[in-house]
């Protein structure tokens, strides 16, 4: 059920994004030819008011297509209701609407969290730090750490509990690149001591493990709508800030951060784990992925919304569209990049799943 929940959330977020484009176009009277979830061959379709609504075989996103893209559509190329014949501000709205839809949806999810779950009210720490995930071939795995282990001490000193314990451990790891450390863990009721040597990445230690406080986050009923709104706004700003910082770190320190990039398989695995935790986890997962989709699509890369915005910006500066051949090369290069990156990430994430690694004898 956890995997199904994660897949349903990803599908919903794709629909939300494409619905933003679709509604922004139809609201302005711009003709739309299809609304698709996924790419490739059509698995299921339905025609309604001249629009094809389709579910396609490759679940790596979706798209809204316009008659402008089809030379055999039968529409007059000078039809004022074609997207390409509309003023640039109207086309900008259509392109930006997907990002806006994901951001608004994330904010609405955070509001729903305040209504359904409540307002965060501290953390009931049971002591220790939980190892939520371990990256293959990194320091944590080489030391013998496994998901589900509870870190109790470092160098003979107890770690304590809560988010402060996680921050203290992360700081100690960062300050000890290539230095041998000893961690005390609890696994299945038994206590063990393991040698741990953080890898040196740019002078900072890194072990390749996802850590979180061991315990239960506490919630209370909101005092009123104003508190729910205030909490949602705070969480929304925090997630956006951290997401943007993550993309900036990827661009500026690609060699150090590229291994942390996850594809759809890893995202589904994370969502499945959070679904089992219940509580606020799925709300935060949904908001986080929705905001990540918004920021990702805003990047000025071919085939993404940001790339289409760049083409419109150049058209506005030139006073006329770029040559069709150049636009086609730009779009096709983006398609190759997207499919290639998706394939690499799917293979990488699939190979790191615990079941696959067991089958391969790792």
PyMOL commands that set and color helices and strands:
alter all, ss='L'
color gray80, all
select helices_A, chain A and resi 2-27+67-69+83-85+88-116+139-143+163-174+225-252+254-260+264-277+281-298+305-318+324-352+354-359
alter helices_A, ss='H'
color red, helices_A
select strands_A, chain A and resi 34-48+51-65+119-134+150-154+157-158+180-187+190-197+199-201+204-206+209-220
alter strands_A, ss='S'
color yellow, strands_A
deselect
rebuild
show_as cartoon
